[in-house]
Amino acid sequence: MGIGHVRYSTTGEARKENAQPMVIRHKKGNLAVVHNGNLTNAYELRKELEENGAIFSTTTDTEVICHIIVQERLKSKSIEEAIQNTMKRLKGSYALLIMTSTKLLAVRDPQGFKPLCIGKTENRTVFASESCALDITGAELIRDVNPGEIVVVTNNEIQSIQTNVDSPKGFCVFEYIYFARPDSIMDGISVHKFREDAGRCLARQAPVDADIVAGVPDSGLDAALGYSKESGIHYDMAFTKSKYIGRTFIQNAQDTRNELVGLKLNPIKQVVKDKRIVLIDDSIVRGTTIRKIIAVLKRAGAKEVHLRIASPAFMDTCYFGTDIDNRESLITYSKTVEEIRQSVGADSLEYLSIDSLKEITKDCKISNLCMGCFTSEYPVEVPTDIKKNSFEEIKF
């Protein structure tokens, strides 16, 4: 058995001690834990644990989960019972893999905020956040772990424990819009198709007279293809992308984001010169990245850049794992759409409407998505205050 992890820090800073898996040695055995998501009651749980003598060596909410699993294991007959009791105490989003000396357990929160799927090879059971990871390893996608489900693997035999089945559901819509790779299938839905449908909706909702349609690599490309197919405007590549630069959205410092955008994308001047471009991106968070991209296109000779965003405008905080821990950091907090257009240097700007997004989810037969960052309506109660680095400042 083995587990690994590639999560970027959404609670706690990007410190080495926050890296996962987290390994715990306790009276009844050993645990290794990995976690994708954000607990909304992590601060309260940690305060309670520390006041009862718990010692923490990280600033991530994953260590809170580890402590609670151990607490519950010491008074339970099995690790399965301990995890069921742990789930009753956790609030927020979590997709977990928990490894003991004899078992591998996959756990998804009752709302199903974060993705987690099961794959099979000839003689192995495999879990991953995205089905594309299964493809790479030669595993066949069997199904998704259900919201509230605990899947237990012992000697390659699978057992399912269903919990919290009546809880409200709320899979994160931003997984389809941005996080996931387009070759993934999530809860039975093709990410590529979802994004292409968003582009088609945008073309109907916000048409523009232009020469080419281009997407911002990578998450804007599928929507750009959909916009092109629906509008009849030629699709082309406006940029080459460095394969050595990762996602700029997750960088903590704005200067770093700006520098990486410049290194990551380079315009193809022969494509963009003297052209009216419909530029498709997945979202605008702070506005600084897209501003730089539009400036690069115009320096390369683009005549016009009409910006189309394949999601609604971010309006509020995400409490469940998207790295938006306060609305003040959003460009929509202080600017109107017209002011945003002027700020980023676009000749026009339109977002996908909430109604269009709901139309896409209906066509894809998706229900119960969390759209709280767009609508301020969440499937569960959210805290009045939450900060990414709450544990960096914790004092009693």
C-alpha positions in Angstrom: 0.0 0.0 0.0 1.1 3.6 -0.6 -0.3 7.1 -0.7 1.0 10.4 -2.0 -0.1 14.0 -2.2 0.1 17.1 -4.4 -2.2 19.6 -2.6 -1.2 23.2 -2.5 -1.7 25.0 0.8 -5.2 26.4 1.4 -4.9 26.3 5.1 -1.5 27.2 6.6 1.5 28.4 4.7 3.5 26.5 2.1 5.9 25.1 4.8 7.8 21.8 4.6 6.2 20.6 7.8 2.7 21.1 6.2 3.6 18.6 3.5 1.5 15.4 3.3 1.1 12.5 4.0 1.0 13.1 7.7 2.2 10.1 9.7 0.8 9.4 13.2 2.1 6.8 15.6 -0.3 6.1 18.5 -1.3 3.5 21.0 -3.4 1.3 18.7 -1.1 1.5 15.6 0.1 3.8 12.9 -1.8 6.1 10.5 -0.8 8.0 7.3 -3.3 10.6 6.2 -3.8 12.8 3.1 -6.5 15.5 2.7 -7.9 17.6 0.0 -10.3 20.4 1.1 -10.8 22.8 4.0 -12.5 22.3 7.3 -14.7 25.2 8.3 -14.5 24.4 12.1 -10.7 23.6 12.1 -9.9 26.6 14.4 -12.5 25.7 17.0 -11.4 22.0 16.9 -7.7 22.9 17.2 -8.4 25.2 20.2 -10.3 22.4 21.9 -7.6 19.9 21.2 -4.8 22.2 22.4 -6.6 23.1 25.6 -6.8 19.4 26.3 -3.0 18.9 25.9 -2.6 18.1 22.2 0.6 19.2 20.6 0.7 20.4 17.0 3.8 20.6 14.7 2.1 22.1 11.6 -0.3 24.9 10.7 -2.7 22.9 8.5 -6.2 21.6 9.3 -5.1 18.1 8.2 -3.3 17.7 11.5 -6.6 18.5 13.3 -8.2 15.6 11.4 -5.3 13.3 12.5 -5.7 14.2 16.2 -9.5 13.5 16.1 -9.1 10.2 14.3 -6.7 9.1 17.0 -9.0 10.3 19.8 -11.9 8.4 18.3 -9.7 5.3 17.6 -8.7 5.0 21.3 -12.4 4.5 22.3 -13.6 2.6 19.2 -13.4 -1.1 18.2 -12.2 -0.4 14.7 -10.7 2.2 12.5 -13.9 2.3 10.5 -15.9 3.1 13.6 -13.4 5.8 14.5 -13.7 7.5 11.1 -17.5 7.4 11.3 -17.3 9.2 14.6 -14.6 11.6 13.3 -16.9 12.6 10.4 -19.6 13.6 13.0 -17.1 16.2 14.4 -15.8 17.6 11.1 -17.4 20.4 9.1 -16.5 21.6 5.7 -14.8 19.8 2.8 -12.6 16.8 2.9 -11.5 14.0 0.6 -9.3 11.7 2.6 -7.1 8.7 2.2 -6.1 7.0 5.5 -3.6 4.2 5.5 -3.1 1.8 8.5 -0.8 -1.2 8.6 -3.5 -3.4 7.1 -6.1 -1.2 5.5 -6.5 1.7 3.0 -9.6 3.9 3.5 -11.1 6.6 1.3 -13.5 9.1 2.8 -15.5 11.9 1.2 -17.4 14.5 3.2 -21.2 14.3 3.3 -21.6 17.2 0.9 -19.2 15.8 -1.6 -17.4 19.1 -2.1 -14.2 17.6 -3.3 -13.7 14.8 -5.9 -12.5 11.3 -5.1 -12.7 8.3 -7.4 -12.0 4.6 -7.4 -10.0 2.7 -10.0 -9.0 -0.9 -10.6 -6.1 -2.6 -12.3 -5.8 -6.4 -12.7 -4.7 -6.8 -9.1 -4.8 -3.4 -7.4 -7.4 -0.8 -6.1 -6.4 2.8 -6.8 -7.9 6.1 -5.6 -7.4 9.6 -7.0 -8.9 13.0 -7.0 -9.3 12.9 -10.8 -9.9 10.0 -13.3 -7.1 11.3 -15.5 -4.6 10.0 -12.9 -6.1 6.5 -13.2 -5.7 6.7 -17.0 -2.0 7.4 -16.6 -1.5 4.5 -14.3 -3.4 2.1 -16.5 -6.3 1.8 -14.0 -10.0 1.6 -15.1 -12.4 4.1 -13.5 -14.9 2.1 -11.5 -16.9 4.9 -9.9 -16.7 8.0 -7.6 -16.7 7.7 -3.9 -20.1 8.9 -2.8 -20.6 11.9 -0.6 -20.5 10.7 3.0 -19.0 7.3 2.0 -16.1 5.4 3.6 -14.5 2.9 1.2 -12.3 0.3 2.9 -9.8 -1.8 1.1 -8.3 -4.9 2.9 -6.2 -7.4 0.9 -7.7 -5.8 -2.3 -11.3 -6.5 -1.1 -13.5 -3.5 -1.1 -16.2 -2.7 1.5 -18.5 0.4 1.4 -19.9 2.2 4.5 -22.5 4.8 3.7 -22.9 7.6 6.2 -24.7 11.0 6.3 -26.7 10.0 3.2 -29.4 12.6 4.0 -27.0 15.6 4.2 -27.3 18.4 1.6 -25.0 17.9 -1.4 -22.7 20.5 -2.9 -19.9 19.5 -5.3 -17.6 22.4 -6.1 -18.5 23.9 -9.5 -15.0 25.4 -9.7 -13.6 21.9 -10.1 -15.4 21.8 -13.5 -14.5 25.4 -14.4 -10.8 25.5 -13.5 -9.2 22.9 -11.1 -9.8 19.6 -13.0 -8.0 18.5 -16.1 -10.2 18.4 -19.2 -9.6 14.7 -19.7 -11.2 13.9 -16.3 -14.6 12.5 -15.6 -16.1 13.8 -12.3 -19.3 12.4 -10.9 -20.0 11.0 -14.3 -19.5 14.3 -16.2 -16.8 15.1 -18.7 -14.9 18.2 -17.7 -14.1 18.9 -21.3 -17.8 18.8 -22.3 -18.7 21.1 -19.4 -16.2 23.7 -20.4 -17.1 23.5 -24.1 -20.7 23.9 -23.2 -19.8 27.0 -21.2 -18.1 28.4 -24.3 -21.2 27.7 -26.4 -23.4 29.5 -23.9 -21.0 32.5 -23.8 -21.2 32.7 -27.6 -25.0 32.9 -27.5 -25.1 35.2 -24.5 -22.2 37.6 -25.5 -21.6 37.6 -29.2 -18.9 39.9 -30.7 -17.7 40.6 -34.2 -14.1 39.3 -34.3 -11.5 37.5 -36.5 -10.4 34.7 -34.1 -11.3 33.0 -30.9 -8.4 32.1 -28.5 -8.3 30.6 -25.0 -6.0 31.4 -22.2 -4.0 28.1 -21.6 -5.0 25.7 -20.3 -8.4 26.0 -18.6 -9.7 28.5 -21.1 -9.0 26.4 -24.2 -12.1 24.1 -24.1 -14.5 27.0 -23.6 -12.8 28.9 -26.4 -13.4 25.8 -28.7 -17.0 25.9 -27.7 -17.3 29.6 -28.4 -15.7 29.1 -31.8 -18.0 26.2 -32.7 -21.2 28.1 -31.7 -20.2 31.5 -33.2 -18.5 30.3 -36.3 -15.5 32.5 -35.6 -12.2 30.8 -36.4 -10.4 29.1 -33.5 -6.7 29.7 -33.2 -3.8 29.5 -30.7 -2.8 33.0 -29.6 -0.1 31.7 -27.2 2.6 29.2 -26.7 2.8 27.9 -23.1 5.9 26.9 -21.2 5.4 23.4 -19.8 7.8 24.2 -17.0 5.6 26.8 -15.2 2.7 25.7 -13.1 -0.5 27.4 -12.2 0.0 31.1 -11.3 -3.4 31.4 -9.4 -2.1 29.5 -6.4 1.1 31.6 -5.9 0.9 33.6 -2.7 2.7 36.8 -3.8 1.4 39.0 -6.6 4.9 39.8 -7.8 5.5 36.1 -8.2 2.3 35.7 -10.1 3.2 38.5 -12.5 6.6 37.1 -13.2 5.4 33.6 -13.8 2.7 34.8 -16.3 5.4 36.5 -18.3 7.5 33.3 -18.3 4.5 31.0 -18.9 2.8 32.6 -21.9 4.3 34.0 -25.1 2.1 35.3 -27.9 2.3 34.0 -31.5 2.6 37.3 -33.3 1.8 35.9 -36.7 -1.6 34.8 -35.3 -2.6 37.9 -33.3 -1.2 40.8 -35.3 -3.9 43.1 -36.6 -6.6 40.7 -35.4 -9.8 41.3 -33.4 -9.6 38.6 -30.8 -12.2 37.0 -28.6 -10.1 35.9 -25.6 -11.7 33.3 -23.4 -10.5 32.7 -19.8 -12.1 30.5 -17.0 -12.4 33.3 -14.4 -11.1 36.6 -13.0 -10.0 36.6 -9.4 -7.8 39.6 -8.7 -7.5 40.8 -12.3 -3.7 41.2 -12.4 -3.0 38.1 -14.4 -5.5 38.8 -17.2 -4.4 42.4 -17.4 -0.9 41.3 -18.1 -2.1 38.8 -20.7 -4.1 41.4 -22.6 -1.2 43.8 -22.5 1.0 41.1 -24.0 -1.5 40.5 -26.9 -1.8 44.2 -27.7 2.0 44.6 -27.7 2.1 41.8 -30.2 -0.2 43.7 -32.5 -3.7 42.6 -31.6 -6.2 45.2 -32.8 -8.9 44.5 -30.3 -9.2 42.1 -27.4 -12.7 41.2 -26.3 -12.6 39.3 -23.0 -15.2 36.6 -22.3 -15.2 34.7 -19.0 -16.5 31.1 -18.9 -17.9 31.5 -15.3 -19.9 34.1 -13.4 -18.1 36.8 -11.5 -16.6 35.8 -8.2 -18.6 37.6 -5.5 -17.7 36.0 -2.2 -15.3 33.9 -0.1 -14.8 30.2 -0.7 -14.7 28.2 2.6 -14.1 24.8 1.1 -10.7 24.8 -0.7 -10.6 27.4 -3.5 -7.9 29.8 -2.4 -10.2 32.8 -1.9 -10.3 33.4 1.8 -11.7 37.0 1.8 -13.9 38.9 -0.6 -11.8 42.0 -0.3 -9.1 40.3 -2.5 -11.6 39.9 -5.4 -11.6 42.6 -8.1 -15.4 42.5 -8.1 -15.4 43.7 -4.5 -14.4 47.2 -5.4 -15.2 47.5 -9.2 -18.1 47.3 -11.5 -17.9 45.2 -14.7 -17.1 48.3 -16.7 -14.4 49.4 -14.3 -13.0 45.9 -14.4 -12.9 46.1 -18.3 -11.0 49.4 -18.1 -8.7 48.0 -15.4 -7.6 44.9 -17.4 -7.5 46.8 -20.7 -10.1 44.8 -22.6 -12.2 46.3 -25.4 -15.2 44.5 -24.0 -15.9 42.2 -21.1 -18.7 39.7 -20.4 -19.1 37.0 -17.8 -21.1 33.8 -18.1 -24.4 34.5 -16.3 -25.6 32.5 -13.4 -28.6 31.4 -15.5 -26.3 30.2 -18.2 -24.2 28.2 -15.7 -27.4 26.6 -14.3 -28.5 25.8 -17.9 -25.1 24.0 -18.4 -25.5 22.0 -15.2 -29.0 21.0 -16.2 -27.9 19.9 -19.7 -25.1 17.9 -18.1 -27.5 16.4 -15.7 -25.6 17.7 -12.7 -27.5 18.7 -9.6 -26.6 20.1 -6.1 -23.4 22.0 -7.0 -21.9 24.5 -4.6 -21.9 27.9 -6.4 -21.4 30.0 -3.2 -18.4 31.9 -4.5 -20.7 33.2 -7.3 -24.1 33.5 -5.5 -23.1 33.8 -1.7 -25.5 30.8 -1.2 -23.8 27.7 0.4 -25.1 24.2 0.9 -24.1 24.3 4.6 -23.6 26.9 7.3 -20.4 28.8 6.9 -18.2 30.6 9.5 -18.4 34.4 9.9 -14.6 34.7 9.6 -12.0 32.4 8.2 -8.4 33.1 7.1 -6.0 30.9 5.2 -3.3 31.5 7.8 -5.4 31.4 11.0 -3.1 28.8 12.6 0.0 30.9 11.9 -1.4 33.5 14.3 -3.1 31.2 16.8 -2.9 32.4 20.5 -4.8 31.5 23.6 
